[in-house]
Amino acid sequence: MEIGDTFTVGHAIRELFDPASGIVLGKIEEQLVQAQVEQVMPTCAVARIVGNFPINRGDLLHQ
């Protein structure tokens, strides 16, 4: 991870299941906003939300 990296923040709307086995195949997600890394430390990073949409604990981050 480097300063300037951009991530998409979203949240899961629902899980997709295989009807035969019941195994979770994945999640349908709603993309909310972008987050851009501003500071990188050895064990964590700080990112700024780019957009005007509230994020919540449990939302997902993808590069």
C-alpha positions as CSV (number, residue, x, y, z in Angstrom):
1,M,0.0,0.0,0.0
2,E,1.3,3.4,-0.9
3,I,0.2,7.0,-0.5
4,G,-2.2,7.9,-3.3
5,D,-3.6,4.4,-3.7
6,T,-7.4,4.4,-4.2
7,F,-9.9,1.9,-2.9
8,T,-13.6,1.4,-3.4
9,V,-15.8,1.3,-0.3
10,G,-19.1,-0.6,-0.5
11,H,-21.4,-2.8,1.5
12,A,-22.9,-6.2,1.0
13,I,-26.5,-6.1,0.0
14,R,-27.0,-9.9,0.2
15,E,-25.1,-13.2,-0.1
16,L,-25.4,-15.5,-3.1
17,F,-25.9,-19.2,-2.2
18,D,-25.6,-22.4,-4.3
19,P,-29.2,-23.7,-4.0
20,A,-28.0,-27.4,-4.2
21,S,-25.2,-27.2,-1.6
22,G,-26.0,-24.1,0.4
23,I,-22.4,-22.9,0.0
24,V,-21.9,-19.1,-0.1
25,L,-20.7,-18.2,-3.6
26,G,-20.2,-14.5,-3.0
27,K,-21.9,-11.3,-2.1
28,I,-23.8,-8.7,-4.1
29,E,-22.3,-5.3,-3.1
30,E,-23.3,-1.7,-3.5
31,Q,-20.4,0.6,-4.2
32,L,-20.5,3.7,-2.1
33,V,-17.5,6.0,-2.4
34,Q,-13.7,6.0,-3.0
35,A,-11.1,6.2,-0.3
36,Q,-7.6,7.5,-1.1
37,V,-4.6,6.6,1.1
38,E,-2.9,9.7,2.7
39,Q,-0.6,8.1,5.3
40,V,1.1,4.7,5.5
41,M,2.5,3.3,8.8
42,P,4.0,-0.1,9.6
43,T,0.8,-1.6,10.9
44,C,-2.0,0.6,9.4
45,A,-2.9,3.3,6.9
46,V,-5.0,6.4,6.9
47,A,-7.3,7.1,4.0
48,R,-9.6,10.0,3.1
49,I,-13.1,9.4,1.8
50,V,-13.6,10.9,-1.6
51,G,-17.3,11.6,-1.9
52,N,-20.3,12.4,0.2
53,F,-21.8,9.1,1.4
54,P,-21.6,7.8,5.0
55,I,-19.7,4.6,5.6
56,N,-20.3,2.2,8.4
57,R,-18.5,-0.5,10.4
58,G,-18.5,-3.7,8.3
59,D,-18.4,-1.9,4.9
60,L,-16.0,-3.5,2.5
61,L,-12.8,-2.1,1.0
62,H,-11.5,-3.2,-2.4
63,Q,-8.5,-2.1,-4.4
